[in-house]
Amino acid sequence: MVWVTATGAPRRGAYRPTRCARLDCGVMAHEPPGLSSGAWAAATTLLVDHSTATVLAAFRADGVQALLLKGPTIARWLYRDGEPRPYLDSDLLVRPADATRARRVLAGIDYSPQLDERRMPDWWRPHASTWIRGDRGATVDLHHRLQGVGVDAGHAWALLSEETETLDVAGTRAAALSVPARTLYVALTAANDGPSGMAMSDLERALEHVSEDTWRTAAALAVELGATDGLFAGLAQRSDGIALAARLGGLTVRDEDGRAIPLGHAWERLAESRSSAMVELCDADAKLCDGSPKHIGR
């Protein structure tokens, strides 16, 4: 017997026992009475991973490209000490050209959108849409862009998909963000979610375990994505993040005329230009550069 929620939007304590004929029949949004936090985390992880694998297999069969954003990628990366890192849904970034096909695939395997966004104005639409599978509670957050990213979705996908990692999720190969991109995404999520919940725990561990060199690479990616404001807003949620932001903020980028621009304002200045800019990531005194110009276009 497995305890599951009856719907995709359960209330605290609203449980009923349901025998699962399939492994993906539901996900527990809160820890049921009498179940340890470790057992609850393991159960939810198993269920969500199976649902993720089902969706990714369906996507692959239809030629839809997607990147796994959180879930097992965060848990296996930042929680290797055995501390439970539960997750309740699948977060997938889909290639913009495949967005319509991805929605069709989800509908074909019994997922429905939580909200009909066609009835909403363009300014309202969030960075992701939530899809729920029947009454089983399996949930997919289908991202068409990342929160805090300023470039268009197609350009963002090109940058994020250029270098990825592959991991096994319930026996299915899943493409995931590279470590620098994942590091940036942790900060962007903290900025979006605020100083509470799993986003803050993820940020705390990233600040503790991720090298400063990786954070610098993440900052360079933030410039290319137009996400420096989100990066620093996320880091500002913690005192050790503020200290890191101060060190990263000492970095500058140089435009095509050789003018130094503080990293925190780089995208704002570059986005105002009608032409693309070739920039090079340098340190504060401009004596040390990485030697690899970054091309940033509007």
Secondary structure by P-SEA (a helix, b strand, c coil): cbbbbccccccccbbbbbbcccccccccccccccccaaaaaaaaaaaaaaaaaaaaaaaaaabbbbbbccaaaaaaacccccccccccbbbbbccccaaaaaaaaaaaaccccccccccccccccccbbbbbccccccccccccccccccccaaaaaaaaaccbbbbbcccbbbbbbcaaaaaaaaaaaaaaaccccaaaaaaaaaaacccaaaaaaaaaaaaaaccaaaaaaaaaccaaaaaaaaaaaabbbbccccccccccaaaaaaaacccccbbbbbcccccccccbbbbbcc
